[in-house]
Amino acid sequence: MDLFEEDSTVLGELSKLHDENSKEYLALKHAGIALWYVLMEGHDKFKEYIATLGSGLTKEQRLHLADMGIDPDFE
């Protein structure tokens, strides 16, 4: 849990460097949510969560998830 708190602080500090409407800010916000979700629910649960979003993902997003080792079609 300490790791999450430290990483969360770093993500928060980095987000302050960007406008709230920027793609960088949004990416940092998503990273914080993903970090929290993985740590709280576990990797398998995160893969399930991603799978439920699969229908709304763009081709680029699906490829990015696959590059990270997450199967966007996981069931």
C-alpha positions, -999 to +999 in steps of 0.1 A: +000+000+000+029+024+006+040+019-030+006+030-042+006+061-019+041+071-032+032+065-069-001+083-064+018+113-050+042+113-080+013+111-104-005+139-087+027+161-088+031+153-125-005+161-132+000+197-118+024+203-147-004+200-172-037+217-179-067+197-168-080+196-204-047+182-218-042+147-230-012+144-206-033+153-176-060+128-187-033+101-192-019+107-157-054+105-142-061+072-160-028+059-148-037+067-112-071+050-116-055+020-132-029+018-104-055+020-077-077-006-094-049-031-100-036-028-064-071-030-049-086-057-071-056-076-085-043-081-120-069-107-130-097-084-120-081-055-140-080-077-171-117-085-166-124-048-162-106-040-194-125-067-212-158-051-203-146-019-220-134-037-252-163-028-273-156+009-269-119+007-276-103+021-307-080+000-328-050+019-314-062+014-278-066-023-284-031-025-298-017-005-269-033-029-244-019-059-263+016-043-263+013-040-225+004-077-222-033-072-216-056-091-239-085-067-247-107-097-256-101-115-223-132-132-209 
